[in-house]
Amino acid sequence: LYRRLAIKRIPGIPHLESTEWLFGDLRPMLKYYKRTKRFHPYYAELSEKFPGGFYQFNFVAWEPTLVVCDPFLIEDIMKKDPLFRRSDSFVNVFIPIIPGGSFSLQTNATWRHHRRIIGPVMSPKNLKHLSPGMVRTAEKLFILWEMKRQMLGEPTARPVEEGCFEIMPDISLLASDIISKVAFGKGYHQLESTIAVVKSKGKSGVNEFPIERSQLGWASSLYVNSLPIESNFPRFSYFLKRLPFTSFSKAERLIHKVLNQAIIEGRQTIRSVASSVASERNQGCLLDMVLAKEYEFEQEQGKKAMMTVEEIRDEMATLLFAGDESVSSSIGWAIRFLTQNPHIQRKLHKDIKDALPELEEREAQYEDINSGKAPYLDAIVQEVLRVAKTTMTTARTNSEETVIYGQVVPKNTEILLMLGMAGEATKSNTLIDLDTLTDTEVDDEEKSSTSKKNSRFRWSDDGNLASFVPERWIDSNGKFDPNAGPSMPFGAGPRACFGQKLAVLELKMFILMLSHRYFLDSLPDSLSDPQDLMWKEAVLRRPLEIWIRPRLWSEVDI
Ligand code: HEM
């Protein structure tokens, strides 16, 4: 028994020395958690003890977990799927709620089949089609903020905390209004109803305002926030959530009903028009695009129903899960970083005014942010994603015994990939011998993968990697360089983020519109979180409270 419960280590891989029989490395970790209420920074602290960017950790006796902070090793592992498949701890959280969606599927024939039909919807052409809807939804947010500004009065000659308001609830409405409209065409319209309520009821406190969720928005929020990530028994947690008359079961029923109906109606519409126009006609939302693609494949292969209604529903629900909090958290972080850096706001505003003077006359368009005209905006979005570390971690398991940096890692080892740390990695966080590699001046396309890796440390290791400095993404010719550093906010390989182009589009569009309109005034320390404490660690690193005091540029000395 003693031997069974003794902690097991993988020979040759660094680990803490002072660990205990049975509890492994859990005790120091829990002590850290008690002090900070955080787990992730503990892994970062440990990585400093073990230069090279990987070590092992034992939560309790039994098997060790490999923790990987080396960005190149993370990338290689993610690219070698299915040898390194999604870990069961990740997949099991999603299986009970969306069994047919990508989060629940390993890289198998079913996932590939889904991807053939769903994959093409993230094409630039389709995203361009979706962008006017996004712009109009973001406009609603600015109408709401303008009303709040008016109700709070002129931003001068008042105590410093006046004129400020907290915006994470508004940002949540924005993200869920956008993803609902983009995913299945029935936007939740919560910003509209919130505008109506604020107009009629006014403030609900000194600087507080009511918000109004639609029934579908409420159901969706409950549904996507239901993941039992802290449960060791996710199936049982869902069993309890689904007991009759719980709010969750009502929300789930409503979401299923709306999605099922949209799929069935969408299929009927597509079958009622000629095949040649099916894909051109149905471009209103991702669901329409998926159904058009499905129809195209059916025609080619002479088969009916390429995916079941439940499979499409689960993939759509996956988009609701994946495209809601991830985007609202990233927008929240963007606002915090911009508020803390007035000089960056000024530079961005000037760049936008110079590069896109037409924005005085018309609303923002897809081409504005994809023409390379505003490299500083591209740099800001990459820097937000790097510093925000919205997806701090994900997990993989090796399906065969594997050799990693010369050490044998037994089959089925749990591997924690510290994605968020990749963007702060320095050369000492990798065991790849970068000094023996040469960084040639050839085009990226022609570079070998190792040479590309070396060039990913183009930015200087100036001890300043925790700071928000968009300039690190700009090359000596003033152009945006997406490979300037090893940041990997969307993961890598076949199972990298499916919605990354959509997420970047949303972020760029929002920051463009925000910066064109408002300067975010500095805040008192009590509201600006200078110590970086106001965030929650769950599946995502989510900012807890974001306050703003927006001023029109005409009110600011530039
Ligand atoms: C800033 C926002 C976002 C971030 C940081 C983010 C990050 C990620 C990461 C790191 C993964 C890979 C997880 C893993 O392999 O273990 C992932 C997967 C995924 N993301 Fe995102 N994501 C964002 C927004 C979105 C949006 C807007 C959508 C779609 C509407 C989306 C859809 C997905 C899907 C479907 C997967 C699973 C892909 C698969 O399993 O094949 N994400 N995301």
Residues whose N, C-alpha, C, O or C-beta is under 5 A from the ligand:
A	BS01	HEM	S102 F103 T318 L319 A322 G323 S326 V327 S330 T390 T391 T394 A395 P489 F490 G491 P494 R495 A496 C497 F498 G499 L502 A503
